[in-house]
Amino acid sequence: MNNQSFNTNYKIANVSKDEEKAIKKIEEELKNITKKDFVIIAWEKEQ
């Protein structure tokens, strides 16, 4: 793999209200499927 194409620089994501709703929805879907209470932590790749 070419190291130049592999981005390892991440920051905590700034999440909009709509994105937060989507994340909460996915967390609920995961709980329904797995019966476990997962929490999604949003990291964002820096450009």
C-alpha positions as CSV (number, residue, x, y, z in Angstrom):
1,M,0.0,0.0,0.0
2,N,1.2,3.5,-0.8
3,N,1.6,5.5,2.4
4,Q,0.7,8.7,0.7
5,S,-2.9,7.4,0.1
6,F,-3.3,6.2,3.7
7,N,-4.6,9.1,5.9
8,T,-3.9,8.6,9.6
9,N,-4.8,12.1,10.6
10,Y,-8.1,12.2,12.4
11,K,-10.0,14.6,14.6
12,I,-13.2,14.4,16.6
13,A,-16.0,15.1,14.2
14,N,-18.1,18.3,14.4
15,V,-21.6,16.7,14.0
16,S,-24.7,18.6,12.9
17,K,-28.1,17.9,14.4
18,D,-29.1,15.8,11.4
19,E,-25.9,13.8,11.6
20,E,-26.5,13.3,15.3
21,K,-30.0,12.0,14.6
22,A,-28.5,9.6,12.0
23,I,-25.9,8.3,14.4
24,K,-28.5,7.8,17.1
25,K,-30.7,5.9,14.6
26,I,-27.8,3.6,13.7
27,E,-27.0,3.0,17.4
28,E,-30.7,1.9,17.8
29,E,-30.5,-0.4,14.8
30,L,-27.3,-2.0,16.2
31,K,-29.0,-2.6,19.5
32,N,-32.0,-4.2,17.8
33,I,-29.7,-6.5,15.8
34,T,-27.1,-7.3,18.4
35,K,-29.0,-6.8,21.7
36,K,-26.0,-4.8,22.8
37,D,-25.9,-1.1,23.6
38,F,-23.2,0.3,21.4
39,V,-22.1,3.9,21.3
40,I,-20.7,5.3,18.1
41,I,-17.9,7.8,18.4
42,A,-17.4,10.0,15.4
43,W,-13.9,10.7,14.1
44,E,-13.3,12.5,10.9
45,K,-10.4,12.2,8.5
46,E,-8.5,15.5,8.1
47,Q,-8.1,16.5,4.4
